[in-house]
């Protein structure tokens, strides 16, 4: 009997943040890949959602789910919270995102100044910046890295070289972000009727299970609805561990590739590093976890 199991991808990015595919291109890629559903979860913006939803309606073959990814600070760690099934028009969410985008704009300007002081001046009209819509909130470190590769090819072979030398978290060109708290992010998602999901929760701590369980328990008390158990960098052990933790806390399990298109060509939509398969059966519990 032919296997009729369907698969989904609930963690993707478009040109509205730091991906290289437009929202409509992303929906079309999902259709061609035979996915049952795909969520657009751009960083701190829902600007691509209307185009994305319209593309889904036009094709009628893949469910397009409105989402967003929010970066937060928990102690000394950065924790990402994905919102699924959000109402992107909700005023409370729009106000929250406006504040986060203002932080991004300030950071981008500071990063540009710092790179100039380090001997790598960049103009506002670098092609990588123009393609991202200018020096606004859509700009991120991948765009800076692309601009540096294009302008200084004798110094940087690729984006990885830029991050290794300049823009990694400990690099001389790095500017720390100002983060919202997990509580603020979860409340913003829930206020828009969405399900809040802790994205790629596995850390590099020696005792990953204890860390994930401890943090997931605290986030669940704040209204977290799910946890990402399927991810491009996860194998069966991580998925099993997270699924067990989610079950123990009454959380839904989510999953996605973290697809960015050409910025990370090794990560495919719906397939991650080649072995990712997120079962569509997870959708029911994620819908049920909405605020």
C-alpha positions as CSV (number, residue, x, y, z in Angstrom):
1,X,0.0,0.0,0.0
2,X,1.3,3.5,-0.9
3,X,2.4,5.6,2.0
4,X,0.0,8.5,2.2
5,X,1.6,10.3,5.2
6,X,1.7,14.1,4.8
7,X,4.5,16.4,6.0
8,X,4.7,20.1,7.0
9,X,7.2,22.8,7.7
10,X,6.3,25.3,10.5
11,X,9.5,27.3,10.7
12,X,10.6,29.3,7.5
13,X,11.8,32.8,6.5
14,X,11.2,35.0,3.5
15,X,12.6,38.2,2.1
16,X,10.4,40.0,4.7
17,X,13.1,39.2,7.1
18,X,16.4,37.4,6.3
19,X,15.3,34.8,3.8
20,X,16.0,34.9,0.0
21,X,12.5,33.7,-1.2
22,X,9.6,36.0,-1.4
23,X,6.5,34.9,0.6
24,X,4.7,33.8,-2.6
25,X,7.8,31.9,-3.8
26,X,7.9,30.1,-0.4
27,X,4.3,29.0,-0.8
28,X,5.0,27.8,-4.3
29,X,8.1,25.9,-3.1
30,X,6.0,24.2,-0.5
31,X,3.4,23.2,-3.1
32,X,6.1,21.7,-5.3
33,X,7.6,19.9,-2.4
34,X,4.2,18.3,-1.7
35,X,3.9,19.7,1.8
36,X,0.5,19.7,3.4
37,X,1.2,22.9,5.3
38,X,3.9,25.6,5.7
39,X,4.2,28.5,8.1
40,X,5.9,31.8,7.5
41,X,7.7,32.8,10.6
42,X,9.8,35.8,9.8
43,X,11.9,37.5,12.5
44,X,10.0,40.2,14.3
45,X,7.7,41.0,11.4
46,X,4.5,39.9,9.8
47,X,5.0,42.1,6.7
48,X,5.1,39.1,4.4
49,X,2.0,37.4,5.7
50,X,-0.7,39.0,3.4
51,X,1.3,37.9,0.2
52,X,1.9,34.5,1.7
53,X,-1.7,33.9,2.5
54,X,-2.9,35.1,-0.9
55,X,-0.4,32.7,-2.6
56,X,-1.8,29.8,-0.5
57,X,-5.4,30.7,-1.4
58,X,-4.4,30.9,-5.1
59,X,-2.8,27.5,-5.2
60,X,-5.3,25.8,-2.9
61,X,-2.9,22.9,-2.5
62,X,-0.9,23.8,0.6
63,X,-2.2,25.3,3.9
64,X,-0.4,28.5,4.5
65,X,-0.1,29.3,8.3
66,X,0.6,32.9,9.5
67,X,3.4,33.1,12.0
68,X,6.3,35.0,13.4
69,X,9.6,34.3,15.3
70,X,10.5,36.4,18.3
71,X,13.9,36.6,19.9
72,X,14.0,36.8,23.7
73,X,16.5,36.7,26.5
74,X,16.2,34.1,29.3
75,X,19.1,34.6,31.8
76,X,22.2,34.5,29.7
77,X,20.7,32.6,26.8
78,X,18.8,33.7,23.7
79,X,15.5,31.9,23.3
80,X,13.4,32.0,20.2
81,X,9.6,31.8,20.4
82,X,7.6,31.1,17.3
83,X,4.0,32.1,17.0
84,X,1.7,30.0,14.8
85,X,-1.9,30.7,13.6
86,X,-1.6,34.3,14.6
87,X,-3.9,37.1,13.5
88,X,-1.2,39.3,12.0
89,X,-3.6,42.3,12.1
90,X,-4.0,42.2,15.9
91,X,-3.1,45.7,17.3
92,X,-1.4,44.3,20.4
93,X,1.0,42.2,18.2
94,X,1.6,45.0,15.8
95,X,2.6,47.3,18.7
96,X,4.9,44.7,20.1
97,X,6.6,44.2,16.7
98,X,7.0,47.9,16.2
99,X,9.0,48.1,19.3
100,X,11.2,45.1,18.4
101,X,11.8,46.6,14.9
102,X,12.9,49.9,16.4
103,X,15.5,48.0,18.3
104,X,16.7,46.3,15.1
105,X,17.1,49.6,13.3
106,X,19.2,51.0,16.1
107,X,21.3,47.9,16.2
108,X,21.9,48.0,12.4
109,X,23.1,51.6,12.5
110,X,25.4,50.8,15.4
111,X,26.8,47.7,13.6
112,X,27.5,49.8,10.5
113,X,29.4,52.3,12.5
114,X,31.4,49.6,14.2
115,X,32.3,47.9,11.0
116,X,33.6,51.3,9.6
117,X,35.8,51.7,12.7
118,X,37.1,48.1,12.1
119,X,38.1,49.1,8.5
120,X,35.1,47.7,6.7
121,X,32.9,50.7,5.7
122,X,29.6,49.9,4.0
123,X,27.3,52.3,2.2
124,X,23.5,52.5,2.8
125,X,23.0,51.4,-0.8
126,X,25.0,48.2,-0.8
127,X,23.1,45.7,-3.1
128,X,22.5,43.3,-0.2
129,X,20.9,46.2,1.8
130,X,18.8,47.4,-1.1
131,X,17.5,43.9,-1.7
132,X,16.4,43.7,2.0
133,X,14.5,47.0,1.6
134,X,17.2,49.4,3.0
135,X,18.7,50.0,6.4
136,X,15.4,49.2,8.3
137,X,14.2,46.5,10.6
138,X,14.3,43.8,7.9
139,X,18.1,44.0,7.9
140,X,20.0,41.4,9.9
141,X,23.5,40.0,10.2
142,X,23.2,37.7,7.1
143,X,22.6,40.9,5.0
144,X,25.7,42.5,6.5
145,X,27.7,39.4,5.8
146,X,26.5,39.3,2.2
147,X,27.4,42.9,1.8
148,X,30.9,42.3,3.2
149,X,31.4,39.3,0.9
150,X,30.4,41.4,-2.1
151,X,32.5,44.4,-1.2
152,X,35.6,42.7,0.2
153,X,35.9,39.4,-1.8
154,X,39.6,39.3,-1.2
155,X,39.0,39.2,2.6
156,X,35.9,37.0,2.8
157,X,35.3,33.9,0.8
158,X,31.7,33.4,2.0
159,X,29.2,34.3,4.7
160,X,30.7,31.7,7.1
161,X,34.0,33.5,6.8
162,X,32.4,36.8,7.8
163,X,30.7,35.3,10.8
164,X,34.0,33.6,11.8
165,X,36.0,36.8,11.6
166,X,33.6,39.6,12.4
167,X,29.9,39.0,13.1
168,X,29.8,35.9,15.2
169,X,28.5,36.3,18.8
170,X,32.1,36.9,20.0
171,X,33.3,38.7,16.9
172,X,34.7,42.3,16.9
173,X,31.9,43.5,14.7
174,X,29.1,42.0,16.8
175,X,26.5,44.3,18.4
176,X,24.4,42.6,21.2
177,X,20.7,42.8,20.7
178,X,18.2,44.2,23.1
179,X,15.7,41.5,23.8
180,X,12.2,41.2,25.0
181,X,11.5,38.7,27.8
182,X,9.9,35.3,27.0
183,X,6.8,36.5,29.0
184,X,6.4,39.5,26.7
185,X,6.8,37.4,23.5
186,X,4.4,34.7,24.6
187,X,1.8,37.3,25.7
188,X,2.2,39.1,22.3
189,X,1.5,35.8,20.4
190,X,-1.4,34.8,22.6
191,X,-2.9,38.2,22.3
192,X,-3.1,37.6,18.6
193,X,-4.8,34.3,19.1
194,X,-1.7,32.2,18.3
195,X,0.1,29.2,19.7
196,X,3.5,30.1,21.2
197,X,6.2,27.5,20.5
198,X,9.7,27.3,21.9
199,X,11.9,27.0,18.8
200,X,15.1,24.7,18.5
201,X,15.2,24.3,22.3
202,X,18.2,21.9,22.5
203,X,21.2,23.6,23.9
204,X,24.9,22.6,23.9
205,X,24.7,22.2,27.7
206,X,26.1,18.9,29.0
207,X,22.7,18.0,30.5
208,X,20.3,18.9,27.7
209,X,17.3,17.1,29.1
210,X,17.5,18.9,32.4
211,X,17.9,22.3,30.8
212,X,15.0,21.8,28.3
213,X,12.8,20.4,31.0
214,X,13.6,23.3,33.4
215,X,13.0,26.0,30.9
216,X,10.0,24.4,29.2
217,X,8.3,24.1,32.6
218,X,8.8,27.8,33.3
219,X,7.7,28.8,29.8
220,X,4.6,26.6,30.1
221,X,3.6,28.5,33.2
222,X,3.7,31.7,31.1
223,X,1.4,30.3,28.4
224,X,3.7,28.4,26.1
225,X,1.7,26.0,23.9
226,X,4.3,24.0,22.2
227,X,7.9,23.0,21.7
228,X,9.8,22.3,18.5
229,X,10.8,18.7,18.5
230,X,11.6,18.3,14.8
231,X,14.4,20.6,13.4
232,X,17.1,20.5,10.8
233,X,19.9,20.0,13.3
234,X,18.0,17.4,15.4
235,X,18.3,13.6,15.1
236,X,16.0,11.0,16.5
237,X,17.5,11.3,20.0
238,X,16.7,15.0,20.3
239,X,13.2,14.5,18.8
240,X,12.4,11.7,21.2
241,X,13.7,13.6,24.2
242,X,11.7,16.8,23.3
243,X,8.5,14.7,22.5
244,X,8.8,13.1,26.0
245,X,9.2,16.4,27.7
246,X,6.3,18.0,25.8
247,X,4.1,15.1,26.8
248,X,5.0,15.4,30.4
249,X,4.1,19.1,30.4
250,X,1.0,18.9,28.2
251,X,2.7,20.8,25.4
252,X,2.1,20.3,21.7
253,X,5.1,19.3,19.5
254,X,6.0,21.4,16.5
255,X,8.7,21.2,13.8
256,X,10.3,23.0,11.0
257,X,13.4,23.4,8.9
258,X,14.3,27.1,9.7
259,X,14.5,27.5,5.9
260,X,16.2,30.8,4.7
261,X,16.7,30.0,1.1
262,X,20.0,30.9,-0.4
263,X,21.5,32.1,2.8
264,X,21.6,28.5,4.1
265,X,21.5,26.4,0.9
266,X,22.2,23.3,2.8
267,X,18.8,23.5,4.5
268,X,15.9,22.5,2.3
269,X,12.3,23.4,2.7
270,X,10.5,20.5,4.5
271,X,13.7,18.4,4.5
272,X,16.2,20.4,6.4
273,X,19.6,18.8,6.1
274,X,18.0,16.0,4.1
275,X,16.4,13.8,6.8
276,X,13.8,16.1,8.3
277,X,10.2,15.0,8.1
278,X,7.6,16.8,10.2
279,X,4.4,14.8,10.3
280,X,1.2,16.7,9.5
281,X,-0.6,15.0,12.4
282,X,1.1,17.5,14.7
283,X,-1.2,20.3,13.4
284,X,-4.3,19.3,15.4
285,X,-2.6,19.6,18.8
286,X,-0.9,22.9,17.8
287,X,-4.3,24.3,16.7
288,X,-5.8,23.2,20.0
289,X,-3.1,25.0,21.9
290,X,-4.1,28.4,20.6
291,X,-5.0,31.1,23.1
